[in-house]
Amino acid sequence: MSRISYQRPQAAVLAARLREPRRFIQVVAGPRQVGKTTLVQQVVEDLGRPVVFASADEPTLRGPGWLAQQWERARLKARGAEAVLVIDEVQKAAGWAEAVKRRWDEDTRDGIALHVVLLGSAPLLVQQGLSESLAGRFEIIHLPHWSLAEMRAAFGFGLDEYLRFGGYPGAAPLIGEPERWRRYIRDALIETTLSRDILLLEPVRKPALLRRLFELGCQYSGQILSYNKMLGQLQEAGNTTTLAHYLDLLAAAGMLAGLQKFAGQGVRRRASSPKLQVFNTALMTAELDMDPARVDPELHGRLVESAVGAHLVNAAAQGQCTVCYWREGGHEVDFVVTRDDVRLAIEVKGPSAHHHLSGIDVFMKLYPDSRVLLVGGDGMPLDEFLTTPVPTLLG
């Protein structure tokens, strides 16, 4: 099971931009373990240019002085030829945005042909730094979790394997050893993201609450849960504002989203109970301490709905759409996906999966210009849905 010859579609985008005359800083942003470093390495190796590759993902603090040293190394390689500087986990270097701005502007003024690629596993933090200091100087390439189509092409995953083991390429060779696979996901991915990446976004006063909230989100992925019920489940002194904030941090790290209720032209922020949704079904099977090789029908149904939701929220993270849910009284629609003036109501039907066909009927009476889609059952096959890009679904 190998991905040596596989390149994600975003690689072609980055390669094309690096072949252009130096114009913008290229920023590759996405969650941990989705292949950002591998993708950039593939691209720069194919370019055949001198390259300096440095990582700020170290226990010791990286500051402006360290970044200046890496930049000078790259400038030496750019004498007389185009070169590339790659800074991995750039958001972990103190004062990185201002340091990058200063040296990028110096190179622009001096005509130095040094292309710069920045990688970050905390997309929200990277974007904050870019917007504050580097406006007009960068382009972002969003790298989401791997889709079924990508895992199939790279590793030969079938639908069942994708539902159970999700879309993490580094863990794919371990699926024949479920316990080893689970330890990898929990130790190298979940723990690292919670204890390092999220704490960089901004101070977390209650790290234990953040962790338990993530565990609860994995347990209830695909379900609507009020903040008060969450507090009761977590048995933690806190308030709904703290939980909502922590959900935002988990979403920014590409782990767990709290979908808001659709309400006409927008969504009701905070006033509505969120629908919990993982970005990758591997987080569910690993965190719930269940053997992904032995999935019971009830868990399978939850994985089906969560896989549909993950496909949608990963598209939303790339700016391709907005994802909500809808519920009034006893009527519910699993997902409401919008982009510009297009609105798509999606129901998921599968073994033990929640589905509310009456909810679709009520929703259509309220919003008659909506389109509807049933996934599973006699609707669109799940395999087809998960291999269809969301912009294509929206037409």
Secondary structure, DSSP 8 states (H G I E B T S, - for coil): ---TT---HHHHHHHHHHHS-S-SEEEEE--TTSSHHHHHHHHHHHHT--EEEEE--SSS-B-HHHHHHHHHHHHHHTTTS-EEEEEETGGGBTTHHHHHHHHHHHHHHHT--EEEEEEES-HHHHHHHHHHH-TTSEEEEE-----HHHHHHHH---HHHHHHH-S-GGGGGGTTSHHHHHHHIIIIIIHHIIIIIHHHHS--S-HHHHHHHHHHHHHTTTSB--HHHHHHHHT----HHHHHHHHHHHHHTTSEEEE-BEETTEE-TTTS--EEEES-HHHHHHHTT--TTS--HHHHHHHHHHHHHHHHHHHHHTTS-EEEEEEETTEEEEEEEEETTEEEEEEE--TT----HHHHHHHHHH-TT-EEEEESTTSB-HHHHHTS-HHHHH-
